[in-house]
Amino acid sequence: MGLFDGMFNKKKKSQEPQGVPLEQNDQPEEKDKEGFIGFVLLDSPKWDQKAILDTLSRKWGIRPDPGDEEDASEPNIAVIKVNGAMVALSLMPGKVPDGEAERYAAANYFWKEAVEVTASHTAHILIAVVDQKLTPVEQGKLFVAVAASCLAQPGALGIYTSGTVLAPDHYLRVAEDMAHGELPIMDWIYVGLYRGEKGFCGYTYGLNTFGREELEVVDSQHAPGDIFEFLYDVCGYLLNNDVYLQHGETIGSSAEEKLPITRSPGAALDGMTLKIGF
């Protein structure tokens, strides 16, 4: 049995996508559109600001702008500027409110212990990277480096971001792509999968942070694993090449393949999405 076998149920608009335990009107708040935000889950309400910033410098070569070093007088808050972008870290001595992280942890079909591990967190680090001068990709890379520096510290259980909770080892492994000149797409974008009325379906969550509409594949005859890889490949193509898809265009992996793109209300997401006829 494959990874995705047996995990899908048929879904109607009023139902939850498989693996995402929420109503359609209970999508993650649109705070991600204001910048990159994430929550590093901790097993205890303590952190080492210096160790995090040292890792950011040593591992990722990222240092505060001259004259903007972190003020140690605030033990639970670190705010620095990097190339003009504001990076804010806040230690929050409590769980992510309202069981939100636990709900979205269930969306991670690659990590069977996601909900259990997430439920054990007692504190979290709120990370925000906001700037209008950097491109979204530059902001996203900075966010991943900061988040990875937090996840490398003792006591980190995972990170709640882009509609799910990711395990530290997964997030750090994907972050390493940046060291090889590649974009950490799987740290930025979540691909949801479910069974539709006439086939398998998939959708992205996270492209809107990059100023793009989310993508959907609806009632495809392809296997779930193929839809998963297809959507990630398209996301990589868009962000690596600064491409924006438009209604009425086509996309394909060869000159012969022309998959139609249509814009319409989301099947699994609120708002308008771009459907690719895959």
MIFITI-879727 format. One record per residue: residue number from 1; x, y, z of N, C-alpha, C, CB in turn. Coordinates in steps of 0.1 Angstrom, whole numbers, plus 2048, in hexadecimal, padded with zeros to 3 digits. Glycine has a CB too. Example, Ala and Ser with C-alpha at 12.3 -4.5 7.8 and 13.67 -1.06 7.14 Angstrom:
2
  pos  n_c1  n_c2  n_c3  ca_c1  ca_c2  ca_c3  c_c1  c_c2  c_c3  cb_c1  cb_c2  cb_c3
    1   884   7C7   84E    87B    7D3    84E   884   7DF   84E    871    7D3    85A
    2   880   7EA   847    889    7F5    847   881   800   84F    88D    7FA    839
REM end
This chain:
278
  pos  n_c1  n_c2  n_c3  ca_c1  ca_c2  ca_c3  c_c1  c_c2  c_c3  cb_c1  cb_c2  cb_c3
    1   808   7F4   800    800    800    800   809   80C   800    7F6    800    80C
    2   806   816   7F7    80E    822    7F6   80B   82C   802    80B    829    7E9
    3   813   836   802    812    840    80D   804   846   80E    81C    84B    80B
    4   7FE   849   802    7F1    850    802   7E5   847   802    7F1    85A    7F6
    5   7E8   83A   800    7DD    831    7FF   7D5   830   80C    7E2    823    7FB
    6   7C8   830   80B    7BF    82D    816   7BD   839   81F    7C5    823    81E
    7   7C2   845   81B    7C1    851    824   7B6   85B   81F    7CE    858    825
    8   7AF   858   814    7A6    861    80E   797   85D   810    7A9    863    800
    9   78F   867   811    780    865    811   77B   86F   807    77A    867    81F
   10   76F   86C   802    769    875    7F9   766   882   801    75C    86F    7F3
   11   766   88D   7FA    764    89A    801   75A   8A3   7F9    772    8A1    802
   12   751   8A9   800    749    8B3    7FB   74E   8C1   800    73A    8B1    7FE
   13   749   8CB   7F9    74E    8D9    7FD   74C   8DC   80C    746    8E3    7F5
   14   741   8D6   812    73F    8D9    820   746   8D1   829    730    8D8    823
   15   74E   8C7   824    756    8BE    82C   764   8C2   82D    755    8B0    827
   16   76B   8BC   836    77A    8BF    838   782   8B7   82E    77E    8BC    847
   17   78D   8BD   829    796    8B5    821   79C   8AB   82A    7A1    8BE    81B
   18   79F   89F   824    7A5    894    82C   7B2   899   832    7A6    888    823
   19   7B4   896   83E    7C0    89A    845   7C1   8A8   84A    7CC    898    83B
   20   7B6   8B0   847    7B6    8BE    84C   7A9   8BF   855    7B6    8C8    840
   21   7AA   8BE   862    79F    8BD    86B   799   8CB   86E    7A2    8B6    877
   22   793   8D1   864    78D    8DE    866   782   8E0   85C    798    8E9    865
   23   779   8EA   85E    76F    8EE    855   776   8F7   84A    763    8F5    85C
   24   76F   8F7   83F    775    900    834   776   90E   838    76C    8FE    827
   25   76D   913   841    76E    921    845   777   923   851    760    926    848
   26   77F   919   854    789    919    85F   797   917   85A    785    90F    86A
   27   79A   91D   84E    7A7    91D    849   7B0   925   852    7A8    922    83A
   28   7BE   922   852    7C7    92A    85A   7C5   939   857    7D5    926    857
   29   7C6   941   861    7C4    950    85F   7CD   955   854    7C6    957    86C
   30   7C8   960   84E    7D0    966    843   7DC   96E   848    7C6    96F    83B
   31   7E0   96B   854    7EC    972    859   7F8   96F   850    7EF    96E    867
   32   7F9   963   84A    804    95F    842   806   969   836    803    951    83C
   33   7FB   96F   832    7FC    978    826   803   985   82A    7EE    97C    821
   34   805   988   836    80C    994    83B   81B   992   83C    806    999    848
   35   81F   986   83A    82D    983    83C   82E   974   83F    834    98B    847
   36   839   96F   843    83B    961    847   83A   960   856    849    95C    841
   37   831   958   85A    82F    955    868   82F   946   86B    822    95C    86D
   38   835   942   876    835    934    87A   836   933   889    840    92C    873
   39   833   927   88E    834    925    89D   83C   918   89F    825    923    8A2
   40   848   91A   8A5    851    90F    8A9   84C   90A   8B6    860    913    8A9
   41   848   8FD   8B7    842    8F7    8C3   84D   8F2   8CC    838    8EC    8BF
   42   84B   8F5   8D9    856    8F1    8E2   850   8E8   8ED    85B    8FE    8E9
   43   859   8E0   8F3    855    8D7    8FE   855   8DE   90B    85E    8CB    8FE
   44   85B   8EA   90C    85B    8F1    919   85D   900   915    867    8ED    922
   45   858   909   91E    858    918    91B   866   91E   91D    84E    91F    923
   46   86F   91A   916    87D    920    917   884   91F   90A    885    919    922
   47   88D   929   908    895    929    8FB   8A2   92F   8FE    88D    931    8F0
   48   8AB   92F   8F4    8B8    935    8F5   8B9   93E   8E9    8C4    92A    8F6
   49   8B6   94B   8EB    8B7    954    8E0   8C4   955   8D9    8B3    962    8E5
   50   8CF   955   8E2    8DC    956    8DC   8E0   94A   8D3    8E6    957    8E8
   51   8DC   93E   8D8    8DF    932    8D0   8D7   932   8C3    8DA    925    8D8
   52   8CB   937   8C3    8C3    938    8B6   8CA   942   8AD    8B5    93C    8B9
   53   8CE   94D   8B1    8D5    957    8A9   8E2   953   8A5    8D5    965    8B0
   54   8E9   94B   8AD    8F6    946    8AA   8F5   93C   89E    8FD    93F    8B6
   55   8EB   933   89F    8E8    929    895   8E4   931   888    8DD    920    899
   56   8DC   93B   889    8D9    943    87D   8E5   948   876    8CF    94E    881
   57   8EF   94D   87E    8FB    953    878   904   948   873    902    95B    883
   58   907   93E   87C    911    933    878   90C   92A   86D    914    92B    884
   59   900   926   86E    8FA    91C    864   8F6   923   857    8EF    915    86A
   60   8EF   92F   858    8E9    935    84D   8EF   942   848    8DA    937    850
   61   8F9   946   850    900    953    84C   8F8   95F   84D    905    951    83E
   62   8EE   95F   855    8E4    96A    857   8E7   971   864    8D6    965    856
   63   8EA   97E   863    8ED    986    86F   8E4   992   86F    8FC    98A    870
   64   8E1   998   87B    8D9    9A5    87B   8E1   9B0   873    8D7    9A9    88A
   65   8D9   9B9   86E    8DF    9C4    867   8E8   9CC   871    8D4    9CE    861
   66   8F2   9D3   86D    8FB    9DA    876   8F3   9E4   87E    906    9E1    86E
   67   8F6   9E4   88B    8EE    9ED    894   8E1   9E9   898    8ED    9FB    88E
   68   8DD   9DC   894    8D0    9D7    897   8D1   9CA   89F    8C7    9D6    88B
   69   8DB   9C8   8A7    8DC    9BC    8AE   8D1   9BA   8B8    8EA    9BB    8B6
   70   8CE   9AE   8BC    8C2    9AB    8C4   8C4   9B1   8D2    8C0    99C    8C5
   71   8BA   9B6   8D8    8BA    9BC    8E6   8B7   9B1   8F0    8AF    9C7    8E7
   72   8C1   9AE   8F8    8C0    9A3    901   8B8   9A6   90E    8CE    99F    906
   73   8B3   9B3   90E    8AB    9B7    91A   89D   9B1   919    8AA    9C6    91B
   74   899   9AC   90E    88C    9A5    90D   88E   996   90C    884    9AB    900
   75   88D   98F   917    890    981    917   887   978   90F    890    97C    925
   76   87B   97D   90C    871    974    904   86F   979   8F6    864    973    90C
   77   876   984   8F2    874    98A    8E5   881   98D   8DF    86B    997    8E6
   78   883   989   8D2    88F    98D    8CA   88A   993   8BD    898    981    8C8
   79   88E   9A0   8BA    88A    9A6    8AE   897   9AC   8A7    880    9B2    8B1
   80   899   9A7   89B    8A5    9AC    894   8A1   9AF   886    8B0    9A1    894
   81   8AA   9B6   87F    8A8    9B9    871   8B3   9B3   869    8A7    9C9    86E
   82   8AE   9AC   85E    8B8    9A5    855   8B5   9AB   847    8B6    996    856
   83   8BF   9B2   841    8BD    9B8    834   8B0   9C1   834    8BC    9AD    829
   84   8AE   9C7   83F    8A2    9D0    840   895   9C9   844    8A0    9D6    833
   85   895   9BB   843    889    9B4    847   888   9B2   856    888    9A6    840
   86   87C   9B4   85C    87A    9B2    86A   878   9A3   86D    86F    9BA    86F
   87   880   99E   876    87F    990    87B   87C   991   88A    88C    987    878
   88   870   98B   88E    86C    98C    89B   86A   97E   8A1    85F    994    89D
   89   870   97B   8AC    86F    96E    8B3   869   971   8C1    87C    967    8B4
   90   85E   96A   8C5    858    96C    8D2   856   95E   8D8    84B    974    8D0
   91   85B   95D   8E4    858    950    8EC   84B   952   8F3    864    94E    8F6
   92   842   949   8F0    834    949    8F5   833   93E   8FF    829    949    8EA
   93   831   940   90C    831    936    916   823   92F   917    835    93B    923
   94   81F   928   90C    813    921    90C   811   91B   8FE    807    92B    90F
   95   806   913   8FD    803    90C    8F0   7FE   917   8E6    7F9    901    8F2
   96   7FF   913   8D9    7F8    91B    8CF   7E9   91A   8D3    7FB    915    8C0
   97   7E2   926   8D3    7D4    926    8D9   7CA   91E   8D1    7D0    934    8D9
   98   7C0   919   8D8    7B4    913    8D3   7B7   906   8CC    7AE    91C    8C9
   99   7C2   8FF   8CF    7C5    8F2    8C9   7C7   8F3   8BA    7BA    8E9    8CC
  100   7CB   8FF   8B6    7CC    901    8A7   7D8   8F8   8A1    7CF    90F    8A4
  101   7E3   8F8   8A8    7EE    8F0    8A3   7EB   8E1   8A2    7FB    8F2    8AC
  102   7E4   8DC   8AD    7E0    8CE    8AD   7D7   8CB   8A1    7D9    8CA    8BA
  103   7CD   8D4   89E    7C4    8D1    893   7CC   8D0   886    7BA    8DC    892
  104   7D4   8D9   884    7DB    8DA    877   7E6   8CF   876    7E1    8E7    874
  105   7EB   8CA   881    7F5    8BF    881   7EF   8B3   87A    7F9    8BC    88F
  106   7E2   8B1   87C    7DC    8A5    875   7DD   8A5   866    7CE    8A4    879
  107   7E0   8B1   860    7E2    8B2    852   7EF   8AC   84D    7E1    8C0    84E
  108   7F8   8A9   856    805    8A4    851   805   895   850    811    8A8    85B
  109   802   890   844    801    882    842   80E   87B   841    7F9    880    835
  110   819   882   841    826    87C    841   82B   879   850    830    885    83A
  111   825   87F   85A    82A    87E    867   81E   879   870    82F    88C    86D
  112   81E   86C   872    813    866    879   812   86A   888    814    857    879
  113   81D   86E   88E    81D    873    89C   81B   882   89D    82A    86F    8A3
  114   817   889   892    816    897    892   80D   89D   89D    812    89C    885
  115   801   897   89E    7F7    89C    8A7   7FC   89A   8B6    7E9    896    8A5
  116   801   88E   8B8    805    88A    8C6   811   893   8CA    80A    87B    8C6
  117   81B   895   8C1    826    89D    8C5   822   8AC   8C7    831    89C    8BA
  118   819   8B0   8BD    815    8BE    8BE   80D   8C1   8CB    80C    8C2    8B2
  119   805   8B7   8CF    7FD    8B9    8DB   806   8BA   8E8    7F4    8AD    8DD
  120   812   8B6   8E7    81B    8B6    8F3   822   8C3   8F5    825    8AB    8F2
  121   820   8CC   8EB    828    8D9    8ED   822   8E2   8F8    828    8E1    8DF
  122   82A   8E9   8FF    826    8F1    90A   829   900   908    82C    8EC    917
  123   831   903   8FD    834    910    8FA   838   911   8EB    841    915    903
  124   83A   91D   8E6    83D    91E    8D8   845   92B   8D6    831    91D    8CF
  125   84C   92B   8CB    853    937    8C6   84B   93C   8BA    862    935    8C3
  126   846   948   8BB    840    94F    8B0   84A   956   8A7    835    959    8B4
  127   84B   952   89A    855    958    891   84D   960   887    85D    94D    88A
  128   852   96C   884    84C    974    87A   857   97B   872    842    97F    880
  129   856   97A   865    85F    981    85C   856   98A   853    868    977    854
  130   858   997   854    850    9A0    84C   858   9AB   846    845    9A7    856
  131   856   9AE   839    85D    9B9    833   857   9BA   825    86D    9B6    832
  132   856   9C7   821    850    9C9    813   85B   9CB   809    848    9D6    814
  133   868   9CC   80D    873    9CE    803   878   9C1   7FE    87E    9D6    80A
  134   879   9B7   806    87E    9AA    801   873   9A4   7F9    882    9A1    80D
  135   877   99C   7EF    86D    994    7E8   867   989   7F1    873    98D    7DB
  136   85B   984   7EE    856    979    7F6   85F   96D   7F7    849    975    7F0
  137   866   96A   7ED    870    95E    7ED   87B   961   7F7    875    95B    7DF
  138   880   96E   7F6    88B    971    800   886   971   80E    890    97F    7FC
  139   87A   976   810    874    975    81E   872   967   822    867    97C    81E
  140   86E   95F   819    86B    950    81C   878   949   820    865    94A    810
  141   883   94C   819    890    946    81C   895   94A   829    89A    949    811
  142   893   957   82C    897    95C    839   88F   955   844    895    96B    83A
  143   882   954   842    879    94D    84C   87E   93F   84F    86B    94E    847
  144   881   938   844    885    92A    846   892   929   84D    887    923    838
  145   89B   932   84B    8A8    932    852   8A6   934   861    8B2    93C    84C
  146   89D   93E   864    89A    941    872   893   935   879    892    94E    873
  147   889   930   872    882    925    878   88B   919   87A    876    921    86F
  148   893   916   870    89C    90B    871   8A6   90D   87D    8A4    909    864
  149   8AA   919   87F    8B3    91C    88B   8AC   919   898    8B8    92A    88A
  150   89F   91C   898    897    919    8A4   895   90A   8A6    88A    920    8A4
  151   892   903   89B    890    8F5    89C   89C   8ED   89F    88A    8F0    88E
  152   8A8   8F2   89D    8B4    8EB    8A0   8B8   8EB   8AF    8C0    8F2    898
  153   8B0   8F3   8B7    8B3    8F4    8C5   8AC   8E9   8CC    8AE    902    8CA
  154   8B1   8E5   8D8    8AA    8DB    8E1   89C   8DF   8E4    8B3    8D8    8ED
  155   893   8D5   8E5    886    8D8    8E9   87C   8DC   8DE    886    8E3    8F3
  156   881   8DD   8D2    878    8E0    8C7   871   8D3   8C2    87F    8E7    8BB
  157   863   8D4   8C1    85B    8C8    8BE   856   8C9   8AF    84F    8C7    8C7
  158   855   8D4   8A9    850    8D5    89C   84D   8E4   899    844    8CC    899
  159   848   8E6   88D    844    8F4    889   837   8F4   882    84F    8FA    880
  160   82E   8FD   887    821    8FE    882   821   90A   878    816    901    88D
  161   820   907   86B    821    911    860   81A   90B   854    830    914    85D
  162   815   914   84B    810    910    83E   805   905   83F    81A    90C    835
  163   7FD   906   84A    7F1    8FD    84B   7F4   8F0   850    7EB    8FC    83E
  164   800   8ED   856    802    8E0    85C   80D   8E1   866    806    8D5    851
  165   811   8D6   86C    81C    8D6    876   827   8CD   870    818    8D2    884
  166   833   8D2   86E    83E    8CA    868   848   8C6   873    845    8D2    85D
  167   84D   8BA   872    857    8B4    87B   864   8BC   879    859    8A5    879
  168   86C   8BE   884    879    8C5    883   882   8BF   879    880    8C5    890
  169   883   8B2   879    88D    8AC    86F   889   8AE   861    88E    89D    872
  170   87C   8AD   85E    877    8B0    851   87A   8BE   84D    868    8AD    850
  171   876   8C8   855    878    8D6    852   887   8D9   850    872    8DF    85D
  172   88F   8D4   859    89E    8D7    857   8A3   8D0   84B    8A5    8D1    864
  173   89F   8C5   847    8A4    8BE    83B   8A0   8C6   82F    89E    8B0    83A
  174   894   8CB   82E    88F    8D3    823   897   8E1   823    880    8D6    823
  175   899   8E6   82E    8A1    8F3    82F   8AF   8F2   829    8A2    8F8    83E
  176   8B4   8E6   82A    8C2    8E4    825   8C2   8E6   816    8C6    8D6    828
  177   8B6   8E6   80F    8B6    8E8    801   8BC   8F6   7FD    8A8    8E7    7FB
  178   8BA   8FF   807    8BF    90D    804   8CE   90D   803    8BA    916    80F
  179   8D5   904   80A    8E3    904    809   8E8   8FF   7FC    8E9    8FA    814
  180   8DF   8F9   7F4    8E3    8F4    7E7   8DD   8FD   7DC    8DF    8E5    7E5
  181   8D8   909   7E0    8D2    912    7D6   8C4   90F   7D2    8DB    912    7CA
  182   8BD   906   7D9    8B0    902    7D6   8A6   909   7E0    8AE    8F3    7D6
  183   89A   90A   7DC    890    910    7E5   889   905   7EE    885    917    7DC
  184   886   909   7FA    881    8FF    804   871   8FE   802    884    902    812
  185   86D   8FA   7F7    85F    8FA    7F3   856   8F3   7FE    85C    8F4    7E5
  186   85B   8E7   802    852    8DF    80B   852   8E5   81A    858    8D1    80C
  187   85B   8EF   81D    859    8F6    829   850   902   828    867    8FB    82E
  188   84D   905   81B    844    911    819   836   90D   815    849    919    80E
  189   834   902   80E    827    8FF    808   822   8F1   80D    828    8FE    7F9
  190   816   8F1   811    80F    8E4    815   806   8E0   809    807    8E5    822
  191   807   8D3   806    7FE    8CD    7FB   7F4   8C4   802    806    8C6    7F0
  192   7E7   8C8   802    7DD    8BF    807   7D7   8B6   7FC    7D1    8C8    80D
  193   7D3   8AA   801    7CD    8A0    7F7   7C0   89A   7FD    7D8    895    7F5
  194   7B7   898   7F4    7AB    891    7F8   7A4   88B   7EC    7A1    89C    7FF
  195   79A   882   7EF    792    87C    7E5   786   884   7E1    78E    86E    7E9
  196   784   888   7D5    779    88F    7D0   76E   886   7CB    77D    899    7C5
  197   764   88C   7C5    759    884    7C0   75C   87B   7B5    74D    88D    7BC
  198   766   880   7AC    769    878    7A0   778   875   79F    765    880    794
  199   780   877   7A9    78E    874    7A9   795   87A   7B5    794    879    79C
  200   7A2   87A   7B4    7AA    880    7BF   7AC   88F   7BD    7B7    879    7C1
  201   7AE   896   7C8    7AF    8A5    7C7   7BB   8A9   7D0    7A3    8AC    7CC
  202   7C1   8B5   7CC    7CB    8BA    7D4   7CB   8C9   7D4    7D9    8B6    7CF
  203   7D1   8D0   7DE    7D1    8DE    7DF   7DE   8E3   7E6    7C5    8E4    7E6
  204   7E2   8EF   7E4    7EE    8F4    7EA   7E9   8FE   7F5    7F7    8FC    7E1
  205   7F2   8FF   800    7EF    909    80A   7FD   910   80D    7E9    903    817
  206   7FE   91D   80A    80B    924    80C   80F   92D   800    815    91A    80F
  207   809   92A   7F4    80D    932    7E9   808   941   7EB    807    92D    7DC
  208   7FD   943   7F2    7F8    951    7F4   802   959   7FB    7EB    951    7FB
  209   80B   953   803    816    95B    80A   81F   961   800    81D    952    814
  210   820   95B   7F4    829    960    7EA   821   968   7DF    830    954    7E2
  211   815   96D   7E3    80D    975    7DA   807   96E   7CF    816    980    7D5
  212   805   961   7D0    7FE    959    7C6   7F2   952   7CB    808    94F    7C0
  213   7E9   94F   7C2    7DD    948    7C6   7E1   939   7C8    7D2    949    7BC
  214   7DA   932   7D1    7DD    924    7D3   7D8   91C   7C7    7D5    91F    7DF
  215   7DE   910   7C6    7DC    907    7BA   7D3   8FB   7BF    7E9    902    7B4
  216   7CB   8F6   7B6    7C3    8EA    7B9   7C3   8E1   7AD    7B4    8EE    7BD
  217   7C2   8D4   7AF    7C0    8CA    7A5   7B3   8C3   7AA    7CC    8C0    7A4
  218   7A9   8C2   7A2    79C    8BD    7A6   798   8B1   79E    791    8C8    7A5
  219   794   8A6   7A5    78F    89A    79E   798   895   793    781    89D    798
  220   7A5   893   797    7AF    88E    78E   7AF   87F   78E    7BD    893    791
  221   7B2   879   783    7B4    86A    782   7C2   866   786    7B0    865    774
  222   7CA   86F   789    7D8    86C    78D   7D8   867   79C    7E1    878    78C
  223   7E2   85F   79F    7E3    85B    7AD   7E7   866   7B6    7EE    850    7AE
  224   7E3   865   7C3    7E6    870    7CD   7F4   874   7CD    7E1    86C    7DA
  225   7FE   86B   7CD    80C    86E    7CD   810   876   7C1    814    861    7CD
  226   80A   873   7B5    80D    87B    7A9   808   889   7AA    807    874    79D
  227   7FC   88B   7B0    7F7    898    7B2   7FF   8A0   7BB    7E8    898    7B7
  228   804   89A   7C6    80D    8A0    7D0   819   8A5   7C9    810    896    7DB
  229   820   89C   7C1    82C    8A0    7BB   82A   8AB   7B0    833    894    7B4
  230   81F   8AA   7A9    81C    8B4    79F   81A   8C2   7A5    80F    8B0    797
  231   812   8C3   7AF    810    8D0    7B5   81D   8D6   7BB    805    8CF    7C0
  232   825   8CE   7C1    832    8D3    7C6   83B   8D7   7BB    839    8C8    7CF
  233   83B   8CF   7B0    843    8D3    7A4   83E   8E1   79F    842    8C8    799
  234   831   8E3   79E    82C    8EF    799   830   8FB   7A2    81D    8EF    797
  235   82F   8F9   7AF    833    903    7B9   841   907   7B7    830    8FE    7C7
  236   84A   8FC   7B6    858    8FF    7B4   85B   907   7A7    85F    8F2    7B3
  237   853   903   79C    855    90B    790   851   919   791    84D    904    785
  238   846   91C   798    841    92A    79A   84B   932   7A2    834    92A    7A0
  239   850   92D   7AD    858    934    7B6   866   935   7B1    857    92F    7C4
  240   86B   92B   7AB    879    92C    7A6   87A   935   79A    87E    91E    7A2
  241   870   937   792    870    93E    786   868   94B   786    86C    936    77A
  242   862   94E   792    85A    95A    794   84F   95B   789    863    967    793
  243   848   950   788    83D    94E    77E   830   950   785    83E    941    777
  244   826   956   77F    818    957    784   80F   951   77A    815    966    786
  245   807   947   77E    7FE    941    775   7F1   94A   773    7FA    933    77A
  246   7EB   948   768    7DF    950    765   7D4   947   760    7E2    95C    75B
  247   7C7   94C   762    7BC    945    75D   7BC   944   74E    7AF    94C    761
  248   7BA   939   748    7BA    937    739   7C7   933   734    7B6    944    733
  249   7D2   933   73C    7DE    92E    737   7DF   91F   738    7EA    934    73F
  250   7EA   919   733    7ED    90B    735   7FA   909   73B    7EB    903    728
  251   7FD   8FD   741    80A    8FA    747   80D   8EB   744    80A    8FD    756
  252   819   8E8   743    81D    8DA    740   82C   8D8   741    818    8D6    732
  253   830   8CC   742    83E    8C9    744   845   8C7   737    840    8BC    74C
  254   83D   8C8   72C    843    8C7    71E   83B   8D0   715    844    8B8    719
  255   840   8D2   709    839    8DA    6FF   82C   8D4   6FB    842    8DC    6F3
  256   82B   8C7   6FC    81F    8C0    6F9   814   8C0   703    822    8B1    6F5
  257   819   8C1   710    80F    8C0    71B   809   8CE   71E    815    8BA    728
  258   7FC   8D0   71D    7F6    8DC    71F   7EA   8DB   728    7F1    8E3    711
  259   7ED   8DC   735    7E3    8DB    740   7DC   8E8   742    7E9    8D5    74D
  260   7CE   8E9   740    7C7    8F5    742   7C7   8FB   750    7B9    8F4    73C
  261   7C7   908   751    7C7    90F    75E   7BA   917   75E    7D3    918    760
  262   7B2   915   768    7A5    91D    76A   7A5   923   778    799    914    767
  263   79F   92E   779    79E    935    786   78F   935   78A    7A3    944    785
  264   78C   930   796    77E    92F    79B   77E   92D   7AA    777    923    794
  265   773   92E   7B1    772    92C    7BF   778   91F   7C3    764    92D    7C4
  266   780   91F   7CE    787    913    7D3   77E   907   7D6    78F    916    7DF
  267   782   8FB   7D2    77B    8EF    7D5   77E   8EB   7E4    77F    8E4    7CC
  268   78A   8EC   7E8    78E    8E8    7F6   792   8F4   7FF    799    8DE    7F6
  269   793   900   7F8    798    90C    7FF   78E   917   7FD    7A6    910    7FA
  270   78E   921   807    787    92D    805   78D   936   7FB    785    934    812
  271   785   93E   7F4    78B    947    7EA   78D   941   7DD    798    94D    7EF
  272   793   949   7D4    795    944    7C6   7A2   93C   7C6    796    950    7BD
  273   7A3   932   7BD    7AF    92A    7BB   7B1   928   7AC    7AE    91D    7C3
  274   7BD   924   7A9    7BF    920    79B   7BF   911   79A    7CD    925    796
  275   7B6   90B   791    7B5    8FD    790   7BD   8F9   783    7A6    8F9    78E
  276   7C5   8EF   785    7CD    8E9    77A   7C7   8DC   776    7DC    8E8    77E
  277   7C4   8DA   769    7BE    8CE    764   7C8   8C3   763    7B8    8D0    757
  278   7CC   8BE   76E    7D6    8B3    76F   7CF   8A5   771    7E1    8B5    77A
REM end
